[in-house]
Structure formats: structure tokens, C-alpha cells
Amino acid sequence: MATEKTIGTRGREFVGTVVNAKMQKTVTVEWPRQVFIPKFERFLTKRTRVKAHNPAEIDAKVGDRVRIQECRPISKTKSFKIMEKLGVDFKYVAREEHLKEGVVARAEKAREHPKGEVKEA
């Protein structure tokens, strides 16, 4: 069993939601932020996405709420490490299920009415 080196942390700390966990020991974490648009005097909600190291002892999955902290660059795009898992983000999970239901409904509708079929009145 190889022991993994510990990675020191420094700098900024964020709380976000894991939106992608298909890579080895890496997850994509996303959190919303608001940007002020002076011309319209309104705020626009944007999102920030970063890649973070996912240690084996934490093992975060899609939909988990996590705290990440900046560390030395681990790879070309990965400069954050997951410090702890805070629980499940139920709002994100519900949104993903809703989107999946819409995709399935559209696929079923497309199967029922192929593009070349003529509807009789």
C-alpha cells in the first residue's frame, strides 16, 4: 500500500457543490456568485467552476456540498483540495433529476413522432 503525500494548503477557501466526479481523484466544484452590471443597475448570477483534488478518505460524489482550499498546483488545472464533505446539496440533486426527466420525456416524444411521419387530422 503506497502512502500518499500530504498536500499543504494556503490561500482562499470556498464552499461549493460537486458537479462532476468522473475523473480519477479529481472533481469539479461549482459555486454561484453575483456580478453587478452598472449599465442596468442589476446583479447577474454567474458560477465559478474549479477542479479540486478528491482524496480517497473523503471520496466526494456528485451533489455533495464540500469545502475546498487552495494549495500548490497539483496539475495544469488543479490548484484546490477538498478539506471536508459538508453533506448533500438537495437543491442541486433535485435540479438534476428535473433536467433528466425532461430529457427522457423529449426522447419518448421523438420516438412516438418520427420526423418523416405525417399526422392525420
C-alpha positions in Angstrom: 0.0 0.0 0.0 1.6 3.3 -1.1 1.2 6.2 1.3 0.0 9.4 -0.3 2.0 12.6 0.4 0.1 15.3 2.3 -0.5 18.5 0.4 -0.2 21.7 2.3 -2.9 24.3 1.9 -2.8 28.1 1.8 -4.8 30.9 0.4 -8.5 31.1 -0.4 -11.3 28.8 0.9 -14.7 28.2 -0.7 -17.8 26.1 -0.2 -19.4 24.6 -3.3 -21.2 21.7 -4.9 -19.5 18.8 -6.7 -20.9 18.7 -10.3 -18.6 16.2 -11.9 -16.7 13.3 -10.4 -15.8 11.2 -13.5 -12.0 11.8 -13.2 -9.5 9.9 -11.0 -9.0 11.7 -7.7 -10.4 14.9 -9.2 -13.8 16.6 -9.0 -15.3 19.7 -10.5 -16.7 22.1 -7.8 -19.1 24.9 -8.6 -20.5 27.8 -6.6 -22.6 30.8 -7.6 -21.5 34.5 -7.4 -23.2 37.8 -8.2 -21.8 40.4 -10.5 -23.1 43.9 -10.7 -23.9 45.3 -14.2 -23.6 49.1 -13.9 -25.5 49.9 -17.2 -28.7 48.1 -16.0 -28.1 48.6 -12.2 -28.8 44.9 -11.6 -27.0 41.9 -10.4 -26.3 38.9 -12.6 -25.7 35.4 -11.1 -22.7 33.7 -12.6 -21.0 30.5 -11.5 -17.4 29.6 -10.8 -16.1 26.2 -11.6 -12.7 24.8 -10.4 -11.1 21.4 -10.4 -10.2 20.1 -6.9 -8.2 17.1 -5.6 -10.5 14.4 -4.1 -8.6 12.4 -1.5 -9.6 8.7 -1.1 -10.6 9.3 2.6 -13.1 12.0 1.6 -14.4 10.5 -1.7 -16.9 13.2 -2.6 -19.7 12.3 -5.1 -21.8 14.4 -7.5 -24.3 16.5 -5.5 -22.1 16.7 -2.3 -21.5 20.0 -0.6 -17.8 20.4 0.0 -15.3 22.9 1.5 -12.2 23.4 -0.7 -9.0 25.2 0.0 -6.3 26.5 -2.3 -3.0 24.6 -2.4 0.1 24.3 -4.6 -0.6 23.4 -8.3 -1.2 19.7 -8.4 -1.6 19.6 -12.2 -2.2 22.1 -15.0 -5.7 22.9 -14.0 -5.9 21.6 -10.4 -4.9 24.0 -7.5 -7.6 23.2 -4.9 -8.1 20.4 -2.4 -11.2 19.2 -0.7 -10.9 19.7 3.0 -14.2 18.2 4.2 -17.6 17.0 3.0 -20.5 19.1 4.4 -23.4 16.9 3.3 -25.7 16.6 0.2 -26.9 19.7 -1.7 -30.5 18.7 -2.2 -31.3 21.7 -4.4 -28.7 20.6 -6.9 -29.8 16.9 -6.8 -33.5 18.0 -7.4 -32.5 20.3 -10.3 -30.5 17.4 -12.0 -33.4 15.0 -11.6 -35.8 17.5 -13.1 -33.5 18.0 -16.1 -33.1 14.3 -16.6 -36.9 13.8 -16.6 -37.2 16.5 -19.3 -34.6 14.8 -21.5 -36.4 11.4 -21.1 -39.8 13.0 -21.9 -38.4 14.6 -25.1 -36.8 11.4 -26.2 -40.1 9.5 -25.7 -41.9 12.2 -27.7 -39.4 11.9 -30.5 -39.8 8.1 -30.6 -43.6 8.5 -30.9 -43.5 11.0 -33.7 -40.5 10.5 -36.1 -39.6 13.4 -38.3 -40.8 11.7 -41.5 -44.2 10.7 -40.1 -47.3 12.7 -41.3 -50.0 13.3 -38.7 -53.6 12.6 -39.8 -56.2 15.2 -38.9 
